[in-house]
């Protein structure tokens, strides 16, 4: 009788081991650790000269990606990143009691989606969740890739994107054709680097006197009129406060959703290999903010000093993009591969307006406006080639 529990335990152990082995086949884990330290080797950075020769970055990342495939027709993906910034951000005594100030960090969920293949039809795939899309065939600069906004928090990383919630349907009506439709319910703007605020900063001398104001998107005559206004006042008598720049976000309504569609073709060219090309369309918004309004309020008192309060608004205009891309991979090892993209962008017109006030009253002769973004379509294009030498050296 004592052998029964032992035999049962052995069977349970081996059953659990087999189940774990099968589960490992369904799980795929990858990741990396990265440390990035940067030092500024110039002496001009910021609003005033002499801001340089210092550490600018001490960043440490932990990246992890998990794929779970419980069935050959279903897959779940989670991609996350922990980032430690490495600089002490405490400014007040109470900050010394907060670990997030002494050791600042953040967590970003890059992707978390469910993908289902060939269900309920053999010619249909779909993905839903937090997704990063990659359209186009070129390297890094992809004019046809607009579903995800760009992440420029690190100006040296040209490939980073802002993840977003999406619903993607992929149809396969023929062996040479794939049709992809993507719906993005919510708009998310590009993540800008800390230096972006310098675009609205007033430059000052080392004596803290006025040197130069940001140039507004106006006509040349209007700009010269503004420059003449401030040039008539002694620089040290002008006290500009820090610019207050506000963003005008689109409402979270259905009409502000983004959408994209792409038809991808594969054509055999015999000895030249296969050629892939796509026709695409995107309806959404510019992910970078565009200057919309600005107000300079000059307050004069009994003394000589004039305080200037500068406020501005930026917006994200709509745009439509019609795109074409291709890639050719010849079978011959002596012929390089070719790729290219062309995007025709149809922007929404944006008119910039600027008003100058004195003690709260609008100066009529200094109420100006000009077209910042015309509605004229424009083209972005890129082309290139790649070649592999002896399987170890890749040229692009």
Buried (B, 14 or more C-beta within 10 A) or exposed (E): EEEEEEEEEEEEEEEEEEEEEEEEEEEEEEEEEEEEEEEBEEEEBEEBBEEBEEEEBBBBBBBBBBBBBEEEEEBBBBBBBEBBBBEEEBEEEEEEEEEEBEEBEEEBEBBBBEBBBEEEEEEBBBBBBBBBBEBBBBEEEBBBBBBBBBBBBBEEEEEBBBBBBBBBBBBBEEEEEBBBBBBBBEBBBBBBEEEBEBBBBBBBEEEEEBBEBBEBBBEEEBBEBBEEBBEEBEBBEBBBEEBEBEEEEBEEEEEBBBBBBBBBBEEEEEEEBBBBBBBBBBBBBBBBBBBBBBBBBBBEEEEEEBEBBBBBBBBBBBBBBBBBBBBBBBEEEEBBBBBBBBBBBBBBEBEBBBBBBBEEEEEEEBEBBBBBBEEEEEEBEBEBEBEEEEEEEEEE
